[in-house]
Amino acid sequence: MVVETVQSAIVGGGQAGIAMSAQLVKLGHDHVVLERDRIAERWRTARWDSLVANGPAWHDRFPGLEFKTCGPDEFPAKEDVADYFVEYAQMIKSPVRTGVEVTSASVEGDGFLVETRQGAFRAQNLVVATGPFQKPLIPSLVPDTAGLVQMHSTAYRNPDALPPGAVLVVGSGSSGTQIADELNRSGRRVFLSVGPHDRPMRRYRGKDFVWWLGRLGKWDLEAPHPGMEHVTIAVSGAYGGRTIDFRNLAAEGMTLLGRAETFTDGKLTFAADLEGNIHRGDGYYLALLEEADAYVAREGLNFPPEPEAKMIGPDPACVTDPILSLDLAEEGITTIIWATGFERDFGWLKVDCFDEGGRPVHRKGVAEVPGLYFLGLPWLSRRGSSFIWGCWQDAEHHARHIAQHRMAAQTV
């Protein structure tokens, strides 16, 4: 077996891996980025055709390179985002090896042995930059024998790729809401299962919500409130960007449902929580507007008032008189799209660094195992850690840590 020796090996060539590589390039630190497909592959092949970034181009980027395909306040298309990371990797001359799949990584001596199908690497440091979207999670609620097309949101491409008939979308985060909206606009009959969510404004008083979260200190929150680690955010940059209001989606013809619960004899039941979920989302939305207003007053900013943003319309009939049981065949539903998130997949990492629930044990991404780092995961060091600019900040932290330990080792 051919074994190469490098100071650091980065597993994953998405936004986190490229961010980490950029920091190590600045240090002149010998490293390699191992990517099983192409750079930022999941932006290309694990997203639907019309997807755009949820943040504007001025925000969802790395320092030193702007998007050339759209204006700063526009939302880059998914292919443009992938191309951006390719361009960034080329600009910094990142040592990315594409088409190299890591099969295992284990501790060897005072470093790590990283094995791939093309050979192996010995590295003093190992950075796990495989991101939060690892293994699509589909609940085992509706059996395959139900005669329906079932897919995760990562497999959805466009309305024409689905069989004729109505569609049930389960999940009201950004992916589920945007897919349901696209299907509804295409003329499909759409049912959307709405769970707990946060619902921020797209823009308020002339500023995008990402700007407000920064000014209000939301991105830098270091720990989620109990039970809020995986709460979804209903926000969209599609169609130029607009605030998601499920009442508007219902007015446009979509049928809203509560959380999916059981399936028996072709019927799917739903929790009686739709109204509560929507109203809690409203509470988050209105509280954020109040915080923004207080910030404007405190800082003496001349931002135009927007009182109409606080007007919440009446609940539609599907909310006040919710559907608790749905016969899928009678409703003509032929497809279920599960926008139900992801689960961890660290099966290749043969290192004792996980808790009883399979979660990596670390402090701001620095594992207890010397030389091991995690990057790009939700809440790694702060709320923004899994976002493009957030993983950049965490990569800076990791690079400083690597440099300090290298200097300490050289002085021993």
N, C-alpha and C positions, 0 to 999 in steps of 0.2 A: 504494500500500500504506500503510495506516494504521500508524504506529509510535508506541508509547507509550514513555516514558522512565521508568525506575525505577532506584533505586540497586542493588538486587539482585533477581535472578530465581531462584526455586527451582523446579526441574523435578521433579515428583512430589509427590502429596498423600497419601502414606501416613504411617507413623509417623515416618520420617526427615524428610520435608518439613514436617510439623506441628511436630516438635521444633525444627527450624531456624527456622520462622516464630515460634514462641514466644520464642526468644531475641532475634530481631530486633525483635519487638514491644516487648520490655522496653527495648531501646535506643532506641525511637522511630525505627527505621531504615526508610525507605521501601522496600517490597519487594512482590513478588507471588509467589503459589504457583500454578503451572500444573499442573493435573491433567487427564488426558485423559478420565477417567470420573468416578466419584464419589470422595469422600474414602475412603481405605482400601478401594478397590474389590476388591482381590484377596482380602481377608478374606471378602468376600461371595460372589464368583463364581469364585474359583480354589481353593476349598477344598471338602472334602466336607461333607455336611450336619451330621454329628454332631461335627465338630471342636471341641475346646476348646483353650484356651491350654495350653502345656506348663509354664508357671510359674503359681504361685498369684497371686490378684488383688492381694495386698499387694506383690508384687514386680514383676509385669509391667504397670507403669503409669508415668505421668509424675507429677512433684511437683504438689501442689495440687489433685488431683482423684482421688477413689477410685471404684472400681466400685460402682454402686448395685444391680446385678442379682444379686450373689452375695456371700457372706462373704469375708473377707480370705484365708482358707486354701482357698477353693474355686477352681475353674478356669473362667474365663469362657468362654461359648460364643462361637463365631466372630462371630455377628451382634452380640453384646454388645461384643466388642472393636472392631468397625467403628463401632458407635454411640458408643463411648467416644471415639474419635478425632474423630468429628463434633462431639460435645459439647465436647471440648477446643478444637477450632478455633473454635467459637462463643463459648466462654468468653473466649478471648484476642482475639476479633475478628480472626482471621487473614484476610488478604486473599486467600482461595483463589478461583481461577477454575476451576470444574469444567467438564467437557466441552470442554476446550481441549487439543488434542494438539500437542505440539511436534514439528515436522518436521525442524528443523535448528537448530544453534547454532554460531556461528563467531566468531572474533575480529574485531572491528571497531574500529580505532583503539586506544584504551587501555581498551576494554571489550569487550562482546559483543553480537552481534545474534542474538536468539532469534526464530525464525520459527515461526508456528503456522498452522493452517488458518483462524483467525479474525483474523489480523493479526500484527504483529511487536512486539518489545520491544527497546529498547536498555538495557543494564544494565552498571554498573561491575563487578558481581560476578555470578558464575553458580555456583549450588550444584546439583550433580547428586545428587538424592535419590531415584533410581529403584529403590533397594534391590537385594538379592541375588537375587531371584526374577524374573529378566528373561525368559529364553527357555527353556521346558521342553526338557530334553535327553532324547531317546529314541534309544538305540543302534540302528544299522541292522543288527541281528542277525537278526531274524525278518522276512522279506519280507512285504509287504502281500498277496501272492498265497497266503500260507499258509492263508487262510480263517479267520483268528482276529480277534476284536475286540481291537485294541491301543489303549491310551490311556496318557497320562501321568497321574500321580497328581492333577494339577491338574484333570483332566476327570472324575475319579471323584466320584460324589455319594452313592450308597447301594447296598446289595446288590440291591434290587428293580429298579434301573435297568440292571442287567447282564443279558445273555442267560442262559438256564439253562445249567448246567454248572459244572465246576470252574474255579478261578481260580488263575493263577500270578502272584504278586506278586514283582517283582524290586527288591530294595533293602530294607535292614534298618535304616534310620534311623527317626526318629520317624514320618514319614508312612507308609512302607511297613509298618512293624510295626503301627501302629494300624489301617490299612486291612485288613491281613490278619487282625488280631484281630476286627474288626467282621464281616468276611465269615465267619470261622469260627464266631462266635457265632450268625450268622444261619442256620447249617446248611449252608453251602456246604462243599465239599471244597476245601481251600486248600493250595497249595504256596508256600513262602516261600524265595526265594534270599537267603542271608545272606552279606554281604561283611564286610570289616573295619569295626569299630565300637567306640565307647566305650560302656560300659554303667554309668551311675551309678545309685545307689540313689534311689528316689523320696523316701523319708524315712528318717532314721536318728537314733536317740536323741532323738526328738521334734522334729527340725528337717527342713525340706524340703531337697532337694539344692541348690537355688539359694542357700539360706542358707549351706550348707557351702562351696560354691564361692567365695562372697564372703569368708567367714572364712579360708579357706585360700589366698586370693590368686589363685585360678584365673581369675576373670573379668578380672583386671588383667594377665594375662600379655601382654606386648607383641609377642611373636613366637612362632609355632607351632614345635614341633620339626620338623626336616626330614621331609617326607612326611606331616605331620599337618594340612596346611592344610585339607583337605576331608574328613577322617574324620568319618563320621556319628555321631550320638549317638542311642542307643536309649532314649528316655524318653517317658513318656506321662502326661497328666493325665486321660485318658478313664476313665470308670466310677469317678470319685472319685480316680483316681491310684493307680498301683501300680508297683513296680519291674519292669522288663521282664526276664524270664528266659526265654530261648528254649526251655529244657527244659520249662517250664510250658506254653508254647504247643504243644509237641509232645505233651505229655500230654493236652492238650485236643483233640487230633485233627489238628493241623497237621503237614504234612510239610515238614521243613527240607532245604534244598539248599545247595550251595556257590555260588560265583559263576558266572553263566551265561557260557558260552564260545563255542560254535558251534551252528549250526543246519543240519541237512542231512536232506532227505527226511522232514520231519515230526518229526525227533528233535532235541531240545535237549540239549547236553552241558554238564556242570558241572565246575568245578575240584574237585580233592580237597583243598579248603581249609576245609571247613565246621568240622571239629573245631578246627583252629587258630584260625579266626576267633572261635569261641565261647569258647575258652580264653583268648585274648588279651583279649576283652571281660571275662571273669571276672577277669583280672589287674588290669585298670583298676579294676573294681568293688572288689576286695579291698584294693587299694592305697589307694583313696579312704577306705575305712572305717578303715584303719590311720592315715591322716593325721588323720582326724576324732578318733579315740581319743587320739592324741598331743596334739591341740589341747585336748581336754577336760581331760586330765591336766595339761598345761602351764598352762592358765588356771584350774585348780581349779574347774571347773564341776560342778554337781550334776545332770548329765544321766543318766537311767536307762540302765544298760548294756543292750545288745541283742545278746548272743552268737549268737542264732539267725540273725541277718542274715548271719553269715559261713559258714553251712552251705550248701555247694554240693551239689546232688543228683547222682545218677548220670546219665551221658549216655544219651539215648534211642537206640534202634536206628538211627534215621535219621542219627545222628551217628557212631556207632561203625561202622556198615556203610553208608556214604553211597551215595546214588543218583548215579551219574555220567552216566547217559543216560536221557532221559525221552521216550517216544513220546507226544506231546501228545494225539493222537486216541485212543489206547488208554486214556489216563488221563481222558478226557472233558473235557480243558481246552479251553474255548471263549474265554477272555478272558485277556489278559496286561496287567497294570497295571505300568507302568514308574515306580517311585519312585526315579528315577535322577538327581535334581537338576536343575540349571539351568546354562546357559552365559551369558556376558556378551552384552549387546546394546546397544552404544553407537554404532550406525550413524548415529544422528542427530547425534552430537557431532563436528562437523567441526573439531576442534582437535588440534594436534600434541601430545598428552599421553599417548600409549600406548607401551608397550614392544613388542618384537618379537612377543610372545605375545598382544598385544591387551589387556594389563592396564594400568589407569591408573597412571601414575607420580606418586607423591605422598609426602608425609611427614605421617603422621597425618591424611590427608585433605586436606591443603593441596598443591595441584598446583604444579609448577614454573612454569606459566603464571600470571602475576599475576592475581589475582581469581577463579581457578577453584578450586572445592572439591568434594570427594566426601564423601558421607555415607551411612551405613547399610550399608556393605559389610562382609563378614566380615574380621576382623583389621585393620580400618582403623587403629585405634590400639592396640587390645587385643582380647582374646578376646571380650569382651561387646559389641563395636561394632555388630553386626547385630541385637542384641536391643533391645526397647523402651526400657529404661532406659539401655542402652549408647549408643544413638544420641543420647539426650538429653545425655549427657556430652560426646560429640564435637561436638554442636551448640553447646554452651557454648564449647568451644574455638574453633570457627570464628567465632562471634560476636565473641569477644574479638579474634581476628586481624583481622576486618573492621573493627572499631572502631579498633584501633591504626593500621591502614593509612589509614583515613579521616582520623584526626587528623594523621598524618604528612603526608598530602597537603595538608591545609589549612594547615600551617605552612610549606610550601615557598613 
